[in-house]
Amino acid sequence: MTGTPHGPAPAGKQMLSEQVHAHLRGAIMRGDFAPGEALKPQDLARDQGVSLAVTREALVRLVGEGLADRLPNRGFAVPSFSDHRWQEIAEARRTIEPVVLRMSVERGDIDWESRVRAAHHRLARTPAYAPAEGEHYTAAWAEAHRVFHRTLLEACGNRALLETFDRLWTASELARRWSAHRTPDRDGVEEHRGLEEAALARDADTAAALLVRHLTLTAAALADEPGQAT
């Protein structure tokens, strides 16, 4: 027997929760919900044709991923532009990643150089935007972007530092998408090319400085007045 008269079996409920979570995550990442917009469990459950319990479970997962806020007595909402978490994450990345990049530049071998060049080539050749995927950049570009930044750092040889990068990258994905949307004239292509060139030239000082600037510009776009963040 796979279920009960009262609803799907636990495995079925889990599958539904996964589906609702994936749907809502994609919608938030695409910009279907505006920053600060309420995520009303009752409405979402009705739209998805699932129970309120399934919807709430999916929303709690989104809260854990930093893609939603749980509001006391008010349900759930998409985080806002001005949420201080984005600046805290950016500060953490500016503190850690340039140091790891220096280590990687100093320790990387010719195989690492080849991987950096390949990752940058993939990023440069992947379309950043597609009308069918909403106003934010595409999933394919997002993955190419992640791979490029991680490849720059991976020759550091320190698994703990790379795991820290992975966590911070995931936590800042929504902020990156918002930042790119708010600064459409930013020359990200040139920023990434500069990072590649400095890393492959084994110029750790320049690479670290370019990375700090790259991360700062992303955070600045989410300040109350874009460009004014420090």
C-alpha positions as CSV (number, residue, x, y, z in Angstrom):
1,M,0.0,0.0,0.0
2,T,1.6,3.3,-1.1
3,G,-0.6,5.9,0.7
4,T,-3.3,6.6,3.1
5,P,-6.9,8.0,2.8
6,H,-5.5,11.3,4.2
7,G,-2.9,12.0,1.5
8,P,0.2,10.8,-0.3
9,A,2.7,8.6,1.4
10,P,5.8,10.3,2.9
11,A,7.8,9.5,-0.2
12,G,5.2,11.0,-2.4
13,K,5.0,14.1,-0.2
14,Q,8.8,14.5,-0.3
15,M,8.7,14.3,-4.1
16,L,6.0,16.9,-4.3
17,S,8.0,19.1,-2.0
18,E,11.1,18.7,-4.2
19,Q,9.1,19.7,-7.2
20,V,7.6,22.8,-5.5
21,H,11.0,23.8,-4.2
22,A,12.6,23.5,-7.6
23,H,9.7,25.5,-9.2
24,L,9.9,28.3,-6.6
25,R,13.7,28.4,-6.6
26,G,13.7,28.8,-10.4
27,A,11.1,31.5,-10.3
28,I,13.0,33.5,-7.7
29,M,16.2,33.1,-9.6
30,R,14.5,34.2,-12.9
31,G,13.1,37.3,-11.2
32,D,9.5,36.2,-11.4
33,F,9.2,37.5,-7.8
34,A,10.4,41.0,-7.0
35,P,12.8,41.6,-4.1
36,G,10.8,41.9,-0.9
37,E,7.7,40.4,-2.5
38,A,5.5,38.2,-0.2
39,L,5.5,34.4,-0.8
40,K,2.1,33.5,0.3
41,P,1.9,29.7,1.1
42,Q,-1.9,29.5,0.5
43,D,-1.6,31.1,-3.0
44,L,1.4,29.1,-3.9
45,A,-0.2,25.9,-2.8
46,R,-3.2,26.6,-4.9
47,D,-1.2,27.5,-7.9
48,Q,0.9,24.4,-7.7
49,G,-2.1,22.1,-6.8
50,V,-0.4,20.8,-3.6
51,S,-1.1,20.9,0.1
52,L,-0.2,23.8,2.3
53,A,2.2,21.5,4.3
54,V,4.1,20.6,1.1
55,T,4.4,24.3,0.2
56,R,5.6,25.3,3.6
57,E,8.2,22.6,3.6
58,A,9.5,23.9,0.2
59,L,9.6,27.5,1.5
60,V,11.5,26.5,4.7
61,R,14.1,24.9,2.4
62,L,14.4,28.2,0.5
63,V,14.9,30.0,3.8
64,G,17.8,27.7,4.5
65,E,19.3,28.5,1.1
66,G,19.0,32.3,1.7
67,L,16.4,32.6,-1.1
68,A,13.5,33.5,1.2
69,D,13.0,35.1,4.6
70,R,10.6,33.8,7.2
71,L,8.7,36.7,8.7
72,P,7.3,36.5,12.3
73,N,3.5,36.2,12.0
74,R,3.6,37.3,8.3
75,G,4.7,34.2,6.4
76,F,7.5,34.3,3.8
77,A,9.1,36.8,1.4
78,V,11.9,37.2,-1.1
79,P,14.8,39.0,0.5
80,S,15.2,42.7,-0.2
81,F,18.0,44.5,-2.0
82,S,18.9,46.4,1.1
83,D,19.2,43.2,3.3
84,H,22.5,43.5,5.1
85,R,23.3,39.9,4.5
86,W,24.5,40.7,1.0
87,Q,27.1,43.1,2.2
88,E,28.2,40.7,4.9
89,I,28.6,37.9,2.3
90,A,30.5,40.3,0.0
91,E,32.8,41.3,2.9
92,A,33.5,37.6,3.7
93,R,34.3,36.9,0.0
94,R,36.6,40.0,-0.3
95,T,38.4,38.8,2.8
96,I,38.9,35.2,1.8
97,E,38.9,34.8,-2.0
98,P,41.8,37.1,-2.8
99,V,44.0,35.2,-0.3
100,V,43.0,31.9,-1.9
101,L,43.6,33.3,-5.4
102,R,47.1,34.3,-4.3
103,M,47.8,30.8,-3.1
104,S,46.4,29.3,-6.3
105,V,48.5,31.6,-8.5
106,E,51.6,30.7,-6.6
107,R,51.0,26.9,-6.5
108,G,49.2,26.2,-9.8
109,D,50.9,24.1,-12.4
110,I,50.5,23.9,-16.2
111,D,47.4,21.7,-15.9
112,W,45.8,24.4,-13.7
113,E,46.7,27.0,-16.3
114,S,44.9,24.9,-19.0
115,R,41.8,24.6,-16.9
116,V,41.7,28.3,-16.2
117,R,42.0,29.1,-19.9
118,A,39.3,26.5,-20.8
119,A,36.9,27.7,-18.1
120,H,37.3,31.3,-19.2
121,H,36.7,30.3,-22.9
122,R,33.5,28.5,-21.9
123,L,32.4,31.6,-19.9
124,A,33.1,34.0,-22.7
125,R,31.3,31.8,-25.3
126,T,28.2,31.1,-23.2
127,P,25.3,33.6,-23.8
128,A,24.5,35.4,-20.6
129,Y,20.9,36.2,-21.4
130,A,18.0,34.4,-23.1
131,P,14.4,35.8,-23.3
132,A,12.9,32.4,-22.4
133,E,14.8,32.3,-19.1
134,G,13.5,35.6,-17.7
135,E,15.3,38.9,-17.0
136,H,18.3,37.5,-15.2
137,Y,21.2,35.6,-16.7
138,T,20.9,32.0,-17.9
139,A,21.5,28.9,-15.9
140,A,24.2,27.9,-18.4
141,W,26.0,31.2,-17.9
142,A,25.6,31.0,-14.1
143,E,27.3,27.5,-14.1
144,A,30.1,28.7,-16.5
145,H,30.6,31.7,-14.2
146,R,30.9,29.5,-11.1
147,V,33.3,27.1,-12.7
148,F,35.6,29.9,-13.9
149,H,35.8,31.5,-10.4
150,R,36.3,28.2,-8.7
151,T,38.9,27.1,-11.2
152,L,40.9,30.2,-10.5
153,L,41.1,29.2,-6.8
154,E,41.4,25.4,-7.0
155,A,45.1,25.2,-7.2
156,C,45.4,26.6,-3.7
157,G,45.4,22.9,-2.6
158,N,43.3,23.6,0.5
159,R,40.0,21.7,0.5
160,A,38.6,23.6,3.5
161,L,39.1,27.0,1.8
162,L,37.5,25.7,-1.4
163,E,34.5,24.4,0.6
164,T,34.2,27.9,2.1
165,F,34.2,29.3,-1.4
166,D,31.4,26.9,-2.4
167,R,29.2,27.9,0.5
168,L,29.7,31.6,0.0
169,W,29.1,31.3,-3.7
170,T,25.8,29.5,-3.2
171,A,24.7,32.1,-0.6
172,S,25.4,35.0,-3.0
173,E,23.8,33.6,-6.2
174,L,20.6,35.6,-5.8
175,A,22.6,38.8,-5.1
176,R,24.7,38.3,-8.2
177,R,21.7,38.0,-10.4
178,W,20.1,41.2,-8.9
179,S,23.4,43.0,-9.2
180,A,23.8,42.1,-12.9
181,H,20.3,43.3,-13.6
182,R,20.8,46.6,-11.8
183,T,24.1,47.3,-13.6
184,P,23.5,46.4,-17.3
185,D,26.4,48.5,-18.5
186,R,29.0,46.8,-16.3
187,D,31.7,45.2,-18.4
188,G,31.9,41.8,-16.8
189,V,33.5,40.3,-19.9
190,E,36.5,42.6,-19.4
191,E,36.6,41.9,-15.7
192,H,36.8,38.2,-16.2
193,R,39.4,38.6,-19.0
194,G,41.6,40.6,-16.6
195,L,41.3,38.0,-13.9
196,E,42.3,35.3,-16.4
197,E,45.3,37.2,-17.8
198,A,46.6,38.2,-14.4
199,A,46.3,34.7,-13.0
200,L,48.1,33.1,-16.0
201,A,50.8,35.8,-15.9
202,R,51.4,34.7,-12.3
203,D,50.8,38.3,-11.1
204,A,49.2,37.5,-7.8
205,D,49.0,41.2,-6.7
206,T,47.1,42.3,-9.8
207,A,44.9,39.2,-9.7
208,A,44.0,39.8,-6.1
209,A,43.3,43.5,-6.6
210,L,41.1,42.8,-9.7
211,L,39.1,40.2,-7.7
212,V,38.5,42.6,-4.8
213,R,37.2,45.2,-7.3
214,H,35.1,42.6,-9.1
215,L,33.4,41.5,-5.8
216,T,33.0,45.1,-4.6
217,L,31.2,46.2,-7.7
218,T,28.7,43.3,-7.3
219,A,27.9,44.3,-3.7
220,A,27.8,48.0,-4.6
221,A,24.9,47.5,-7.0
222,L,22.8,46.2,-4.1
223,A,23.4,49.2,-1.9
224,D,20.6,51.7,-1.5
225,E,22.4,53.9,-3.9
226,P,24.2,51.7,-6.5
227,G,27.9,52.6,-6.7
228,Q,28.0,54.0,-3.2
229,A,28.9,50.9,-1.2
230,T,32.3,50.5,0.2
